[in-house]
Amino acid sequence: MSAFADITTGATSTGNRVTNAIAMASRRTGVDFSYLLGQAKIESSLNPTARATTSSATGLYQFIDQSWLAVIDKHGSDYGLGWASDAISQGSNGRYHVADPQLRQQILDLRKHPETASVMAAQHAADNKAYLEQKLGREAEPVDLYLAHFLGVGGASKFLSVHDRAPGATAASLFPAAARANRSIFYDRSGSARSFADIRDRFAAKLEKSSGSLGGEVQYAAAALPSGAKTVQPADYVRIETQRLSEQVDVGIRPQPQTARLAYLMLATLGR
């Protein structure tokens, strides 16, 4: 059974849909499946509609508004979401905008859609991986990708460059703002500053623990995408969402104006 068929039948749980979505994203982009699954576990406990209380972070991968608009602007058209990327513009200050408030909200709401959130997180990780490897001159490991998620790719490049030269140095003085906002990461319980190596090792252990606690889900997704399975195509993401929207109508859920417009945009994309 393919991952796509499993999702679109509506016969599986939300958890299975999420792991299938992550497996699809991994196969499409080549980003390590265990990393993507572990990151989603850390960020949202695999809850597609998770929302942070202290920021705009939303969805499986807790993208804030600006980061989500940026990744959709860059990669949306590759996945049948040209209607979304075409609506996004970047100002001279670097911030991303959508002129139509309703359309902006619809684009942001895609963070709650497991297939779209997963593949955009994978594309973001792939972009970060390429950047880090060019800057560091070595392969970027999963923990390095998570540091890019945590510090931003520029901050991670700076962190890892120092880590590779002087792993025993303390990191807080180089990242004062991050250290103030995340004291338990940069300082131990006694108040002593942690070293670059200690911080990186703790992130690596966190990722490993999250991936290790998901054995059943890893096996399920692996079975859904066996070696030689059908290659994931951009149209699959649009087809899955269109199917989901049509099933809502079939079971008598009254379409909302926002949903109707999104369905129209999805179907228009499929017709191209």
ZABA-579025 format. One line per 5 residues: their letters; for each residue y, z negated, x negated of N, C-alpha, C. Coordinates in steps of 0.1 Angstrom, whole numbers, plus 2048, in hexadecimal, padded with zeros to 3 digits. Last residue first. Layout:
<recs>
a	Y,Z,X,Y,Z,X,Y,Z,X ~ ...
</recs>
This chain:
<recs>
rglta	8E1,88C,826,8E8,894,81C,8DD,89C,814 ~ 8D6,87A,838,8D7,888,83C,8DD,891,831 ~ 8D9,861,82C,8CC,867,82D,8CC,876,830 ~ 8F4,85D,832,8F0,85F,824,8E2,866,824 ~ 8F3,85A,84E,8FA,865,848,8F6,868,83A
lmlya	8E4,842,84F,8DE,84E,854,8E5,85B,84F ~ 8F7,830,844,8EA,832,83D,8E4,83F,842 ~ 90C,833,856,90E,837,848,901,839,841 ~ 8FF,829,86D,904,837,86D,906,83C,85F ~ 8FA,80F,865,8EF,818,868,8F3,826,868
lratq	915,806,863,90C,806,857,900,810,859 ~ 91C,807,87E,923,80F,874,91B,811,868 ~ 90A,7F4,889,90A,802,88E,911,80B,884 ~ 913,7DD,87D,905,7E2,87A,904,7F1,87E ~ 92C,7DA,887,92A,7DB,879,91D,7E1,875
pqpri	927,7D7,8A3,92F,7E2,89E,92D,7E5,88F ~ 904,7CE,8A7,912,7CA,8A6,91A,7D6,8A1 ~ 8EA,7D4,8BF,8F1,7D8,8B3,900,7D3,8B3 ~ 8D5,7BB,8CB,8E1,7C3,8CE,8E8,7C7,8C2 ~ 8B3,7BF,8C9,8BF,7B8,8C3,8CB,7C1,8C5
gvdvq	89C,7CB,8D1,8A6,7C6,8DB,8B1,7BF,8D6 ~ 88C,7D7,8C0,887,7CA,8C5,892,7C4,8CE ~ 89A,7EE,8B9,88D,7EF,8C0,889,7E2,8C6 ~ 8AF,7E4,8AA,8B2,7EA,8B7,8A5,7EA,8BF ~ 8A1,7DD,893,8A9,7D3,89A,8AC,7D8,8A8
eslrq	897,7F5,88B,88E,7EB,890,895,7E0,898 ~ 8AE,801,880,8A8,807,88C,89E,7FD,893 ~ 8B1,7F1,86A,8BC,7F1,874,8B6,7F6,881 ~ 89A,7F7,85B,89D,7E9,85F,8A7,7E9,86B ~ 89E,812,856,893,80E,85E,895,800,864
teirv	8B4,811,846,8B5,818,852,8AA,814,85C ~ 8A9,803,830,8B4,7FD,838,8B5,804,845 ~ 896,817,827,892,809,82B,89D,802,834 ~ 8A6,82D,821,89C,82E,82C,898,820,831 ~ 8B5,823,80B,8BC,827,818,8B2,827,823
ydapq	8A0,820,7F9,8A9,814,7FD,8B0,817,80A ~ 896,839,7F7,88D,82F,7FC,896,823,801 ~ 8A9,849,7E9,8A8,84A,7F8,89F,83F,7FE ~ 8A3,843,7CE,8AF,83D,7D5,8AE,83E,7E4 ~ 880,83C,7CA,88B,845,7CA,897,83F,7D1
vtkag	866,830,7B6,870,82D,7C0,87C,836,7BF ~ 847,841,7B4,854,83E,7AE,85E,83B,7B9 ~ 828,834,7BF,833,83D,7C1,840,839,7BB ~ 814,826,7A4,819,826,7B2,825,830,7B3 ~ 80A,824,78B,809,831,791,80E,832,7A0
splaa	7FF,803,790,802,80D,786,800,81B,78D ~ 80C,7F5,7AF,802,7F7,7A5,806,802,79B ~ 81E,7E3,7C1,822,7EF,7B8,818,7F0,7AD ~ 810,7D0,7CE,818,7D9,7D6,81C,7E5,7CE ~ 807,7C0,7B9,7FD,7C7,7C1,804,7D2,7CA
aayqv	81F,7B5,7B1,818,7BE,7A7,80D,7C6,7AF ~ 826,7A6,7C7,82E,7B2,7C4,827,7BB,7BA ~ 811,793,7C5,813,79B,7D1,81A,7A7,7CE ~ 815,788,7AB,809,78F,7AE,80A,798,7BA ~ 82E,77C,7B0,82C,786,7A5,820,78E,7A8
eggls	827,769,7C4,830,774,7C7,830,77F,7BD ~ 816,758,7B5,811,75F,7C1,81A,76B,7C4 ~ 828,74F,7A0,81C,756,79E,817,75E,7A9 ~ 840,742,79D,83F,74C,7A7,833,755,7A5 ~ 844,731,788,841,72A,795,83F,735,7A1
gsske	84A,741,773,83D,73B,774,839,735,781 ~ 865,747,778,85B,752,779,84D,74C,77A ~ 870,72D,774,871,734,781,867,73F,782 ~ 868,728,759,864,71F,764,865,726,771 ~ 877,73D,74C,868,73C,74C,862,734,756
lkaaf	891,735,752,88C,742,757,87D,742,757 ~ 892,71D,744,894,71D,753,88F,72A,759 ~ 88D,725,72A,883,71C,731,885,71C,740 ~ 8A5,733,726,898,73A,725,88D,732,72C ~ 8B8,71F,728,8B8,72A,731,8AA,731,731
rdrid	8B0,710,711,8AF,70A,71E,8B0,714,729 ~ 8B5,722,6FC,8A8,71E,6FF,8A6,717,70D ~ 8D1,724,6FE,8C9,72F,701,8BB,72C,704 ~ 8D8,709,6F8,8DC,70F,705,8D3,71B,708 ~ 8CD,707,6DE,8C9,6FE,6E8,8CC,704,6F6
afsra	8DC,71A,6D0,8CD,71C,6D1,8C8,713,6DD ~ 8F6,710,6D1,8F3,71D,6D7,8E4,71F,6DA ~ 8F4,6EC,6D9,8F5,6F8,6D0,8F2,705,6D7 ~ 908,6D6,6ED,8FB,6DD,6EA,8FE,6E9,6E1 ~ 91A,6B9,6E6,91A,6C7,6E9,90D,6CE,6E5
sgsrd	914,69A,6F6,914,6A2,6EA,913,6B1,6ED ~ 910,68B,70C,91D,690,70A,91F,699,6FD ~ 8F8,682,713,900,679,70B,90E,67E,708 ~ 8EC,698,71F,8F0,68C,727,8F9,682,720 ~ 8FD,6B5,70F,8F1,6AD,714,8F6,6A0,71B
yfisr	910,6D2,719,90F,6C4,713,902,6BD,718 ~ 90D,6EA,725,913,6EA,718,913,6DC,711 ~ 902,6E4,73E,8FC,6EE,735,901,6ED,727 ~ 912,6D0,749,904,6CD,746,8FD,6D8,73E ~ 92A,6DE,74D,929,6D4,743,91A,6D1,73F
naraa	937,6F6,757,929,6F4,756,925,6EA,74B ~ 953,6F6,755,94D,6F9,762,93E,6F6,762 ~ 956,6F1,73A,95C,6E8,743,956,6EA,751 ~ 949,707,72F,944,6FA,72C,94A,6F0,736 ~ 959,71C,737,94B,71B,73C,946,70E,73A
apfls	970,715,728,971,716,736,963,715,73C ~ 967,716,70C,96C,70A,713,96C,70A,722 ~ 954,722,6F9,955,726,707,95A,719,70F ~ 956,718,6E0,958,726,6E1,95A,72B,6EF ~ 950,6FD,6E4,95D,701,6DF,960,70F,6E0
aatag	935,6FE,6EC,940,6FA,6F5,94D,6FF,6F1 ~ 921,703,6D9,927,70E,6E1,933,70B,6E9 ~ 91A,6FB,6B7,91C,6F7,6C5,924,701,6CC ~ 900,70A,6A2,90E,707,6A5,90F,703,6B4 ~ 8E6,713,69E,8E8,705,69F,8F7,701,6A2
pardh	8E7,72F,69B,8E2,729,6A7,8E4,71A,6A9 ~ 8F9,744,68F,8FA,736,68D,8F4,72F,699 ~ 8F3,75F,695,8F7,75B,688,8F6,74D,685 ~ 8EA,75F,6AF,8E2,765,6A6,8E6,762,697 ~ 900,751,6BC,8F2,74B,6BC,8E9,751,6B1
vslfk	914,764,6B9,915,757,6B2,907,751,6B1 ~ 909,777,6CA,90D,77B,6BC,90E,76E,6B4 ~ 907,769,6E2,8FB,76D,6DB,8FE,771,6CD ~ 922,766,6EA,919,75A,6E8,90D,75E,6DF ~ 92B,780,6EC,931,777,6E2,928,76B,6DF
saggv	91A,78A,700,91A,790,6F3,920,787,6E8 ~ 921,778,714,914,778,70F,913,77E,701 ~ 93B,781,719,939,774,715,92B,772,70F ~ 936,79B,722,93E,799,716,93C,78B,710 ~ 926,797,739,920,79D,72D,928,79C,721
glfha	926,775,746,92C,783,745,927,789,739 ~ 918,75E,745,925,75E,73E,92C,76B,73F ~ 902,764,756,908,757,756,917,758,750 ~ 8F9,77D,750,8FC,77A,75E,904,76D,75E ~ 8F5,77A,735,8FF,783,739,902,781,747
lyldv	8E0,768,736,8EC,763,730,8F8,76D,734 ~ 8CC,779,740,8D1,76E,748,8DE,768,743 ~ 8C9,789,72A,8CF,78F,736,8D4,784,740 ~ 8BE,777,719,8CB,77D,715,8D2,783,721 ~ 8A6,773,724,8AF,768,724,8BD,76D,721
peaer	899,78C,720,89D,788,72D,8A7,77C,72D ~ 8A9,79A,702,89E,794,709,8A3,78F,717 ~ 8B4,7B8,6F3,8B8,7AD,6FC,8AC,7A7,704 ~ 8AD,7C1,6D2,8A9,7C2,6E0,8AE,7B5,6E8 ~ 8CB,7C6,6BE,8BD,7C1,6C0,8BA,7C3,6CF
glkqe	8E6,7C9,6BB,8DD,7D0,6B2,8CF,7CB,6B2 ~ 8FA,7BF,6CB,8F2,7B5,6C3,8E9,7BC,6B8 ~ 906,7D5,6D8,90E,7CB,6D1,906,7C3,6C7 ~ 8F0,7E2,6E3,8F9,7E9,6DB,902,7E0,6D2 ~ 8E5,7CD,6F2,8DD,7D3,6E7,8E6,7DB,6DE
lyakn	8F9,7C9,705,8F5,7BE,6FB,8EE,7C4,6EF ~ 8F9,7E1,714,905,7DD,70D,901,7D3,702 ~ 8DF,7E2,71E,8E3,7ED,715,8F0,7E8,70D ~ 8DF,7CB,72E,8D6,7CC,723,8DA,7D7,719 ~ 8F3,7D1,741,8F5,7C6,737,8EC,7C7,72B
daahq	8E6,7E5,74F,8F3,7E8,748,8F5,7DD,73D ~ 8D0,7D7,758,8CE,7E2,74F,8DB,7E6,748 ~ 8DD,7C5,769,8D5,7C0,75E,8D3,7CB,753 ~ 8E6,7D7,77C,8F0,7CF,775,8E9,7C9,768 ~ 8CE,7E0,786,8D7,7EA,77F,8E1,7E2,777
aamvs	8C5,7C9,792,8BD,7CF,787,8C6,7D9,77F ~ 8D8,7C4,7A5,8D6,7BA,79B,8CF,7C0,78F ~ 8D3,7DB,7B4,8E0,7DA,7AE,8DF,7CF,7A3 ~ 8B9,7D6,7BD,8BB,7E1,7B4,8C9,7E1,7AE ~ 8BE,7BE,7CD,8B5,7BE,7C1,8B7,7CA,7B8
ateph	8D0,7C6,7E1,8D4,7BB,7D7,8CB,7BC,7CB ~ 8C1,7D9,7EE,8CD,7DD,7E7,8D1,7D2,7DD ~ 8AB,7CA,7F7,8A9,7D6,7EF,8B5,7DA,7E7 ~ 8B7,7B4,806,8AF,7B2,7FA,8AD,7BE,7F1 ~ 8D7,7AF,810,8CC,7B9,812,8C3,7B9,805
krldl	8EC,7A1,80A,8E2,79A,811,8D6,7A3,814 ~ 8FE,7B3,7FF,8F8,7A9,7F6,8EC,7A1,7FC ~ 909,7C0,813,8FD,7C6,80D,8F6,7BD,803 ~ 921,7B4,819,915,7AF,820,908,7B5,81B ~ 933,7C4,80B,92F,7B6,806,923,7B1,80C
iqqrl	934,7D9,81C,92F,7DB,80F,92A,7CE,809 ~ 93E,7CD,833,931,7D3,834,92B,7D5,826 ~ 957,7C6,829,94E,7BB,82C,940,7C1,82E ~ 963,7DF,825,961,7D6,81A,957,7CB,81D ~ 964,7E8,83F,95B,7EE,836,958,7E6,82A
qpdav	978,7D6,848,96B,7D6,84F,961,7DD,846 ~ 98F,7DD,838,989,7D0,838,97A,7CF,83E ~ 993,7F9,825,98F,7F5,833,989,7E7,832 ~ 996,7FA,809,9A2,7FA,812,99F,7F5,820 ~ 98A,7E6,7F0,986,7EF,7FB,991,7EE,806
hyrgn	98B,7E1,7CD,991,7E0,7DA,98A,7E9,7E4 ~ 989,7CE,7AF,984,7D8,7B7,988,7D6,7C6 ~ 99E,7C9,792,997,7C4,79E,994,7D0,7A7 ~ 9AD,7D3,77D,99F,7D2,77B,997,7CE,788 ~ 9C7,7D8,781,9C4,7CA,77C,9B5,7C8,77A
sgqsi	9C8,7F0,78D,9CC,7EF,77F,9C9,7E2,778 ~ 9AA,7F0,7A2,9B8,7F0,79F,9BB,7EF,790 ~ 992,806,7AE,995,7FB,7A4,9A3,7FC,7A1 ~ 981,80A,7CD,98A,80E,7C3,98D,803,7BA ~ 968,815,7E3,96D,80B,7DA,976,811,7D0
adsaw	95D,829,7F2,968,821,7F9,96E,817,7EF ~ 949,833,7E4,955,83C,7E6,960,834,7EB ~ 935,81F,7E6,93C,821,7D9,949,829,7DA ~ 92E,824,801,934,817,7FD,93C,819,7F0 ~ 925,83E,802,92F,83A,80C,936,82D,808
glgyd	910,83D,7F0,91D,843,7EC,928,840,7F5 ~ 8F7,832,7F0,902,82A,7F5,910,830,7F0 ~ 8E1,83D,7E5,8E4,841,7F2,8F0,839,7F8 ~ 8E0,834,7CB,8D7,82F,7D4,8DA,832,7E2 ~ 8F5,83D,7BB,8E7,840,7B7,8DD,83C,7C1
sghkd	90B,832,7C6,908,840,7CA,8FB,844,7C5 ~ 90C,818,7BB,908,81A,7C9,904,828,7CC ~ 914,813,7A0,906,818,7A3,903,81B,7B1 ~ 92F,80C,7A0,929,813,795,91C,81A,798 ~ 935,800,7B8,93D,80B,7B4,936,813,7A9
ivalw	922,7EC,7B7,920,7F6,7C1,929,802,7BD ~ 92D,7DD,7A2,91F,7E3,7A0,91D,7EE,7AA ~ 946,7D5,7AD,945,7DC,7A1,938,7E4,79F ~ 93F,7C7,7C4,946,7D3,7C5,945,7DC,7B9 ~ 932,7B1,7B6,92B,7BA,7BF,932,7C7,7C1
sqdif	947,7A5,7A9,93C,7AB,7A1,934,7B4,7A9 ~ 958,79D,7BE,95C,7A7,7B4,951,7AD,7AC ~ 947,78A,7CD,94D,796,7D3,950,7A1,7C8 ~ 92A,780,7B9,937,77D,7BF,93D,78B,7C4 ~ 907,77F,7BF,913,787,7BA,91F,782,7C1
qylgt	8EE,772,7C2,8FB,76B,7C2,906,773,7BB ~ 8D6,77E,7C6,8DB,77D,7B8,8E9,777,7B7 ~ 8D2,77D,7E1,8C8,779,7D8,8CD,777,7CA ~ 8F3,772,7EE,8E7,77A,7ED,8DD,775,7E3 ~ 913,76A,7DF,90A,76C,7EB,8FE,774,7E7
asstt	931,75B,7D5,923,75F,7D1,91A,75F,7DD ~ 94A,752,7D8,946,75C,7E1,938,761,7DE ~ 947,72E,7D3,94C,73B,7D0,947,745,7DA ~ 93B,716,7DC,947,715,7D3,94D,723,7CF ~ 925,71A,7EA,92F,713,7F0,93C,713,7E9
aratp	913,73A,7EC,918,72E,7E4,923,727,7EC ~ 8F8,743,801,906,744,7FE,90A,738,7F6 ~ 8DC,758,808,8E1,74C,802,8F0,74E,7FF ~ 8CD,76C,813,8D9,769,819,8E0,75C,813 ~ 8B4,76D,805,8BD,779,805,8CB,776,80B
nlsse	8A7,756,7F0,8AD,757,7FE,8B7,762,7FE ~ 89B,74F,7D8,896,75B,7DF,89B,75C,7EE ~ 8AC,73C,7CE,89F,738,7D3,898,743,7DC ~ 8C2,747,7C2,8C2,745,7D0,8B6,740,7D6 ~ 8C0,746,7A5,8CD,748,7AC,8CD,744,7BB
ikaqg	8A5,742,79F,8AF,739,79A,8BC,739,7A3 ~ 89A,758,7AC,895,74B,7AF,89F,740,7AB ~ 8A6,76D,79F,8A9,76B,7AD,8A4,75D,7B2 ~ 89C,76A,785,8AA,768,787,8AD,766,796 ~ 880,76F,78A,885,762,786,894,75F,788
llysf	882,78A,791,87D,780,79B,881,772,797 ~ 88C,795,779,894,797,786,88F,78C,790 ~ 878,78E,767,885,789,765,88D,78A,772 ~ 862,79B,772,862,78C,771,86F,787,76F ~ 86A,7B6,76F,868,7B1,77C,869,7A1,77C
dvgtr	881,7C4,759,876,7BC,75A,875,7B5,768 ~ 88D,7E4,762,890,7D6,75F,884,7CD,762 ~ 889,7FD,76C,882,7FA,75F,885,7EC,75B ~ 893,807,784,89C,805,779,895,802,76B ~ 87D,809,796,887,813,796,890,813,789
rsama	86E,7F2,792,868,7FF,78F,873,809,78E ~ 881,7DE,799,87C,7DE,78C,876,7EC,788 ~ 885,7E5,7B4,890,7E5,7AB,88B,7E6,79D ~ 86B,7DF,7BF,871,7ED,7C0,87C,7EF,7B5 ~ 86A,7C4,7BA,861,7CD,7B3,866,7DB,7B3
iantv	87E,7BB,7CB,880,7B9,7BD,876,7C2,7B5 ~ 872,7C2,7E3,87F,7C8,7E0,881,7C7,7D1 ~ 85B,7B1,7E3,85A,7C0,7E2,867,7C7,7DE ~ 868,799,7E4,860,79C,7D8,85E,7AB,7D7 ~ 873,79C,7FE,87C,799,7F3,874,79D,7E6
rngts	85D,79F,80F,868,7AA,80E,870,7A8,802 ~ 851,786,80B,84B,793,806,854,79E,805 ~ 864,776,817,861,774,809,85A,780,804 ~ 864,77E,832,870,780,82A,86D,77F,81B ~ 843,78D,837,84D,782,838,859,786,830
tagtt	83A,7AC,848,83A,7A2,83D,844,798,83F ~ 83D,7BF,85A,832,7B6,85C,831,7AB,852 ~ 84F,7D3,859,854,7C7,85F,849,7BD,860 ~ 84B,7EB,84D,843,7E8,859,848,7DC,860 ~ 85B,7EC,836,860,7F2,842,857,7F0,84E
idafa	84C,7DF,822,859,7DA,827,85C,7DF,834 ~ 836,7EF,81E,834,7E1,821,840,7DB,827 ~ 840,807,817,839,806,824,838,7F8,828 ~ 84A,800,7FE,853,805,808,84D,803,816 ~ 835,7FA,7ED,83F,7EF,7F1,847,7F3,7FC
sm	816,808,7FA,822,808,7F2,82C,7FD,7F6 ~ 7F4,800,7F7,800,800,800,80C,800,7F7
</recs>
